[in-house]
Amino acid sequence: MNLSIRSETENDYRKVEELTREAFWNLYVQGCDEHYLVHTMRAHSDFISELDFVAILEDKIVGNIMYTKSSVVAESSHRIETATFGPISVLPAFQRQGIGSALIHHSRKVALEKGYKAIIIQGSPHNYCKHGFKSSKDYNISDAEGKFPYGLLVLELEKGIFEGRCWRYYSSDVYNIDVNAVDEYDKLFGHKKKEYKSTQEEFRIASRAYLA
C-alpha cells in the first residue's frame, strides 16, 4: 500500500469533513457530530495546526487526525501541557488496513519533536493500547472531577514525567458541542439515514464506566 501522510490544507477541509462524517455515522450515536467538530476545531485557539494530518492513498484522502491542546494540573498547581487527538477518521472502505495506525505513529513523532510531554485521549483501550497508551490511573491522572474514566488513556512521550504527583486532566472546551448547531451544519451534506447500531450501546456503557 503506497500510503503518504501530509499536513491538511484549506483545500482539504470539505473532503476531510465528508470522510469524518462517513467514518462516524451511526457509530456512537444515531448520526454523528464529529464532522461538525472538525469544522469548528480549526478556528479554535486550542487547535494544534502542526499536528493536523491527512492520509493519502492513490491521490485520495482516506484518513485524518487532528489535535488540540490539553493539560494536566497537580495539587501544587504544577501544570504540564499535553496534546489530545480526536477525531481520528478513516473512510470505512479503508479501515483495518493500518491507516489509522500510520496517522498515530506519524503525529506522535511530530508531537515529540514539538516538545509535547504526553498525548492524552478518551477512547477505546482495545484500539489504542497497542500504540502504547495506558490507563490514566497508572499515572495518577484523573478527570476534572477526580474520577478515572475507563477510556481516559495516556501515552507518555517523556518517560516519568508524571511520577510523584496526582493530576487532573483538562481537555479543550471545543469538545463542548452545540447539538442544534450540529443539526444545522449537517444539512449542508447529503442525506444519510440515522439508525441504531449495537456499537452505540457499547459506547454508552464504556462512557459511563469508571475505574475503582
C-alpha positions as CSV (number, residue, x, y, z in Angstrom):
1,M,0.0,0.0,0.0
2,N,1.5,3.3,-1.1
3,L,0.2,5.5,1.7
4,S,1.5,9.0,2.2
5,I,0.8,11.5,5.0
6,R,1.0,15.2,4.8
7,S,-0.4,18.3,6.5
8,E,-4.0,19.2,5.9
9,T,-4.6,22.3,3.6
10,E,-7.6,24.5,3.3
11,N,-8.4,22.8,0.0
12,D,-8.9,19.5,2.0
13,Y,-11.4,20.9,4.5
14,R,-14.6,19.7,2.9
15,K,-13.2,16.3,1.9
16,V,-12.0,15.8,5.5
17,E,-15.3,16.7,6.9
18,E,-17.1,14.3,4.5
19,L,-14.8,11.4,5.3
20,T,-15.2,12.1,9.0
21,R,-18.9,12.0,8.6
22,E,-18.7,8.7,6.8
23,A,-16.4,7.2,9.4
24,F,-18.5,8.1,12.4
25,W,-22.1,8.0,11.1
26,N,-24.3,5.9,13.4
27,L,-21.2,4.6,15.2
28,Y,-21.6,6.1,18.7
29,V,-24.9,7.8,18.3
30,Q,-27.6,8.0,15.7
31,G,-26.0,10.3,13.1
32,C,-22.7,11.9,14.3
33,D,-21.2,15.2,15.3
34,E,-17.6,14.6,14.5
35,H,-17.7,16.4,11.1
36,Y,-19.0,19.5,12.8
37,L,-16.3,19.2,15.5
38,V,-13.7,19.1,12.7
39,H,-15.2,22.2,11.2
40,T,-15.2,24.2,14.4
41,M,-11.9,22.9,15.7
42,R,-9.7,24.5,13.1
43,A,-10.6,28.1,14.2
44,H,-10.3,27.3,17.9
45,S,-7.4,28.7,20.0
46,D,-6.6,25.2,21.2
47,F,-6.2,23.7,17.8
48,I,-2.7,22.4,17.0
49,S,-2.3,23.0,13.3
50,E,1.1,21.4,13.1
51,L,-0.5,18.1,14.2
52,D,-3.3,18.1,11.6
53,F,-2.6,15.4,9.0
54,V,-4.3,13.7,6.2
55,A,-3.5,10.2,4.8
56,I,-3.4,9.9,1.0
57,L,-3.9,6.7,-1.0
58,E,-3.9,6.8,-4.8
59,D,-4.5,10.6,-4.7
60,K,-7.5,10.2,-2.4
61,I,-7.8,11.5,1.1
62,V,-8.7,8.4,3.1
63,G,-7.8,9.4,6.7
64,N,-7.3,12.4,9.0
65,I,-6.1,13.1,12.5
66,M,-6.4,16.3,14.4
67,Y,-5.1,17.5,17.8
68,T,-6.0,20.1,20.4
69,K,-4.1,21.5,23.4
70,S,-4.9,19.9,26.8
71,S,-3.2,19.9,30.2
72,V,-2.8,18.1,33.5
73,V,-2.6,20.0,36.8
74,A,-1.3,18.7,40.1
75,E,-2.4,19.7,43.6
76,S,0.5,22.1,43.9
77,S,-0.7,23.9,40.7
78,H,2.1,22.3,38.8
79,R,0.9,22.2,35.1
80,I,2.0,20.2,32.1
81,E,0.8,21.0,28.6
82,T,-0.3,17.9,26.8
83,A,-1.8,17.1,23.4
84,T,-5.1,15.4,22.6
85,F,-6.2,13.8,19.3
86,G,-9.7,13.3,18.2
87,P,-11.3,12.8,15.9
88,I,-9.2,10.3,14.0
89,S,-11.0,9.2,10.9
90,V,-10.6,6.7,8.2
91,L,-13.1,6.1,5.4
92,P,-15.0,2.8,6.1
93,A,-13.8,1.1,2.9
94,F,-10.2,1.7,4.0
95,Q,-10.4,0.8,7.7
96,R,-8.4,-2.0,9.3
97,Q,-5.6,-1.5,6.8
98,G,-3.2,0.3,9.1
99,I,-4.1,3.8,8.0
100,G,-5.2,5.0,11.5
101,S,-2.1,3.4,13.0
102,A,0.1,5.3,10.5
103,L,-1.5,8.6,11.4
104,I,-1.0,8.0,15.1
105,H,2.6,7.0,14.6
106,H,3.4,10.0,12.3
107,S,1.7,12.5,14.5
108,R,3.2,11.1,17.7
109,K,6.7,11.6,16.2
110,V,5.9,15.2,15.4
111,A,4.3,15.8,18.8
112,L,7.5,14.6,20.4
113,E,9.6,16.9,18.2
114,K,7.4,19.8,19.1
115,G,8.1,19.2,22.8
116,Y,4.8,17.8,24.0
117,K,5.3,15.6,27.1
118,A,2.3,13.3,26.6
119,I,-0.7,12.5,24.5
120,I,-4.0,12.0,26.4
121,I,-7.2,10.9,24.8
122,Q,-10.6,9.4,25.6
123,G,-11.1,6.3,23.5
124,S,-11.3,2.5,23.5
125,P,-8.4,0.7,25.2
126,H,-8.9,-2.1,22.6
127,N,-8.0,0.4,19.8
128,Y,-5.2,2.3,21.5
129,C,-3.3,0.2,24.0
130,K,-1.5,-1.4,21.0
131,H,0.0,2.0,20.4
132,G,1.5,2.3,23.9
133,F,-1.4,4.0,25.6
134,K,-2.2,3.0,29.2
135,S,-4.9,3.8,31.7
136,S,-4.7,7.3,33.1
137,K,-4.9,5.7,36.6
138,D,-1.5,4.2,36.0
139,Y,-0.2,7.7,36.1
140,N,-2.5,9.1,38.8
141,I,-4.3,11.2,36.2
142,S,-8.0,11.7,36.9
143,D,-10.6,13.7,35.1
144,A,-11.5,17.2,36.3
145,E,-13.9,15.6,38.9
146,G,-11.2,13.4,40.4
147,K,-12.6,10.2,38.7
148,F,-10.8,7.7,36.5
149,P,-12.8,7.1,33.3
150,Y,-12.4,3.7,31.7
151,G,-11.5,5.3,28.4
152,L,-9.1,8.0,29.6
153,L,-5.8,6.9,28.1
154,V,-2.2,8.3,28.3
155,L,0.8,7.9,26.1
156,E,4.0,9.3,27.8
157,L,6.3,11.0,25.3
158,E,8.7,11.9,28.1
159,K,9.2,8.9,30.4
160,G,8.5,9.5,34.1
161,I,7.0,13.0,33.6
162,F,4.0,12.2,35.8
163,E,5.8,10.5,38.7
164,G,5.3,11.6,42.3
165,R,2.1,13.7,41.9
166,C,-1.6,13.3,41.4
167,W,-3.0,15.0,38.4
168,R,-6.3,16.2,36.9
169,Y,-6.8,16.2,33.2
170,Y,-8.4,19.2,31.4
171,S,-9.4,19.0,27.7
172,S,-10.3,21.8,25.3
173,D,-13.7,23.3,25.5
174,V,-14.0,22.8,21.7
175,Y,-15.4,19.4,22.6
176,N,-18.5,21.0,24.2
177,I,-20.6,20.8,21.1
178,D,-23.9,22.6,20.5
179,V,-26.3,19.9,19.3
180,N,-28.5,22.3,17.5
181,A,-25.6,23.7,15.6
182,V,-24.6,20.2,14.5
183,D,-28.1,19.6,13.0
184,E,-27.9,22.8,11.1
185,Y,-24.4,22.1,9.8
186,D,-25.3,18.6,8.8
187,K,-27.9,20.0,6.3
188,L,-25.0,21.1,4.2
189,F,-24.2,17.5,3.4
190,G,-26.0,14.8,1.6
191,H,-28.8,13.0,3.4
192,K,-27.9,10.0,5.5
193,K,-30.3,7.9,7.5
194,K,-29.9,7.9,11.3
195,E,-30.1,4.4,12.6
196,Y,-29.5,2.4,15.8
197,K,-26.4,0.1,15.9
198,S,-25.2,-2.0,18.8
199,T,-21.9,0.0,18.9
200,Q,-24.0,2.9,20.2
201,E,-24.9,0.8,23.3
202,E,-21.3,-0.3,23.7
203,F,-20.3,3.4,23.7
204,R,-22.9,4.3,26.3
205,I,-21.7,1.6,28.6
206,A,-18.0,2.5,28.2
207,S,-18.5,6.2,28.5
208,R,-20.2,5.7,31.9
209,A,-17.6,3.3,33.2
210,Y,-15.0,4.3,35.8
211,L,-12.1,2.5,37.5
212,A,-12.2,2.0,41.2
